[in-house]
Structure formats: structure tokens, C-alpha cells
Amino acid sequence: MTRARPTSYSKVSLGIIASATEANLLGNVHGGDIMKLADSTAGAVAYRHSGGPAVTAAMDEMTFLEPVHVGDIITTYSQVNWAGTSSMEIGVRVEAQPWGDAADAPLHVASAYFVFVAIDEEGRPRRVPPLETETPSDVRRQREAEIRRAHRLARKAEIDRGREE
């Protein structure tokens, strides 16, 4: 059995400056570009925690809270919330801060939950280390991830039942 890894082991943050190539005609960054950055950050976390390749299996939820503008500094913060046999839920928080004023507090602009599956050389699922929570916040995240997982599985079972009729 693989030794548990603490939540701090695989935490990752990434940052970019939003440019016009990521923006719509209003000067707001496209949600898809924010999703891509969040997925890249979550992928780095999944690779670290699992000790090798991992692929995005699902994006459980992404909530956009505030617009992001050209010139904003976008920073993502990500960690493993839950680890199963071969899959992991990775949470990502996205913040944005105006380029020109460091005194402005960063805004929480989006949150997302990704499910990654660790894979071997043939692309088959492989085991991941258990997750060792370290803080009360980690325990809360793990509990909430278990709720989201139960909802995903129940939704899939209900859809499958409906298709059998």
C-alpha cells in the first residue's frame, strides 16, 4: 500500500496576466480560458499527488463569481480534496487582481472541482496514494468532495436506469 500524502504535498498555484487574446469584445476574459488555466493547475496537482500521469475525467462544477479583465493578474490555487483508488478530486480557486494597483485585494472570481484519474503507461487506471488531511479546512474539503462524489454517482445511476427503460 502506498503511503498517504498530506494535502500540502501537492498544492500548486499558477499565475498569468490576462491579455487581449483571452478576451471578448467587452474586455472580459473568456470563461473557457479561465477553465483551461484551472484544468492545467489541477493537472499539476494530480500529477504530483499520484506520482505520475493523470487525466481529467470530469469537471464537476465551475462557478464564475466576478468578471476578469484584460490586464488582471489571474492566480489559481489548487489542492487535492479527496483521493480514492485511482481517482482524485482537485479543487481550484481562481483570483484576479488589477495589474496597476497592488493595494487592491485580489477578488475570488471562480471556483472549480475536477476529477482526475491516474493512468499507467497503457492508459489504464492506476492506484493513487491516500490523502492525509492536515487542517480543519482540509477535513471540510474532503467531506464536501465526498458529497459531490456521491451526487455524481447517484446522478449517473439514475441516468443509466432511465436509459434501460
Beta strands, then each sheet from edge to edge (+ up, - down):
strand 1: 5-6
strand 2: 12-17
strand 3: 54-64
strand 4: 73-83
strand 5: 87-97
strand 6: 107-118
strand 7: 131-132
sheet 1: 1+ 7+
sheet 2: 2+ 4- 5+ 6- 3+
end
